[in-house]
């Protein structure tokens, strides 16, 4: 076990390659153009722009298109060069970009929602356009005919949307903290299951179709890894942000999860280690280490003539303990705790230096990130922020 968790270089520090500036409002989403030095962006200033790198090294718009409403999200398919843009007025507009990315031709428009479009996915294999909205609706349309195929009402507005082509399962994460799994057919859907592990709303989802693992980020600052393929109900928590987790991206070839937060933090998680589930917190009327009564246990306080204590929990073993018996703090990276957390004194003594070795690296983007896109072929990361700036980073791993 110890050999699996030796510290190693997960990645080098992200190197800032370029800044793309010029938007008049928040850049809602952006994507790196594959095989080109280019970026596609949609913004709250109602513009769709394609930025190409010039000989000067600066990015300038080769396409500048004004939409009738603020742009809330987008989905770009490199194979067909189909760009789907979600708008604040509930509609989705589709375009085809020319091979040289200098022209954008309108194709069709869907009135998909009654409120702001939150997320879009274009599924080439099915010729479907999937979307979620503030109107608490998940819908899917035929991308060829533009016909609405079906819909499902979610418990709240949904910011997380992922799809598994092989099984036709769609994953929807909403503001109530719930993740819904639906099985889609051509014109109907069925509820597979729902699960909830976050104390705040789900803000982002990321699906690994190879390992069959779903990652969910939340406003409660945490990430949960749901092992769906393992069929054992395993859910691993990852705690590495001090603010809302805004977006997630997964690099399957290096088994790395990239998460970005509202505090500007970029965390790169090594998922190629054997992680452990956090234990359930145990219930007890007295400390499970020293047997001192907790403050609601009136009978034991009276019998022992002792003042009741406040209850805490050890993050490693889950036992209910008093403050005196859990005075130590430790990181437990294999349980997802990259920051120091409360542990009981006996667990603190049992944690080795090897077990404290970090499994994530932390970086400051210096802007409030709202969206991220990772180009695995070049190792480039794109972040867009509330500061109206798009940043391109070189994330090429260092071989250790």
GIVENSUL-V679699 format. One record per backbone hydrogen bond with DSSP energy under -1.0 kcal/mol. NH is the residue of the N-H (numbers start at 1). CO is the residue of the C=O. If there is no record, write none. Layout:
<<NH;CO> <NH;CO>>
This chain:
<<15;394> <17;392> <18;392> <20;390> <27;385> <29;42> <31;40> <33;38> <36;33> <38;36> <39;51> <40;31> <41;49> <42;29> <43;47> <44;26> <46;43> <48;65> <49;41> <50;63> <51;39> <52;60> <53;37> <54;58> <57;54> <60;52> <62;50> <63;50> <65;48> <67;46> <71;43> <72;86> <73;86> <75;84> <77;82> <81;77> <83;95> <84;75> <85;93> <86;73> <87;91> <88;70> <90;87> <92;110> <93;85> <94;108> <95;83> <96;105> <97;81> <98;103> <101;98> <105;96> <107;94> <110;92> <112;110> <113;90> <117;87> <118;132> <119;132> <121;130> <123;128> <127;123> <128;123> <129;141> <130;121> <131;139> <132;119> <133;137> <134;116> <136;133> <138;152> <139;131> <140;150> <141;129> <142;147> <143;127> <146;142> <149;140> <150;140> <152;138> <154;136> <159;173> <160;173> <162;171> <164;169> <168;164> <170;182> <171;162> <172;180> <173;160> <174;178> <175;157> <177;174> <179;195> <180;172> <181;193> <182;170> <183;190> <184;168> <185;188> <190;183> <192;181> <193;181> <195;179> <202;174> <203;217> <204;217> <206;215> <208;213> <212;208> <213;208> <214;226> <215;206> <216;224> <217;204> <218;222> <219;201> <221;218> <223;238> <224;216> <225;236> <226;214> <227;234> <228;226> <229;212> <236;225> <238;223> <239;336> <245;218> <246;260> <247;260> <249;258> <251;256> <256;251> <257;269> <258;249> <259;267> <260;247> <261;265> <262;244> <264;261> <266;363> <267;259> <268;361> <269;257> <270;359> <271;255> <275;273> <276;334> <282;318> <287;292> <288;320> <291;287> <294;285> <295;309> <297;294> <298;296> <301;297> <302;298> <303;299> <304;300> <305;301> <306;301> <309;293> <312;321> <314;319> <315;342> <318;314> <321;312> <330;341> <332;337> <335;332> <336;333> <337;332> <338;239> <338;336> <341;330> <343;328> <345;325> <348;344> <349;345> <350;346> <351;347> <357;354> <361;268> <363;266> <365;264> <370;384> <371;384> <373;382> <375;380> <379;375> <380;375> <381;393> <382;373> <383;391> <384;371> <385;389> <386;368> <388;385> <390;20> <391;383> <392;18> <393;381> <394;15> <395;379>>
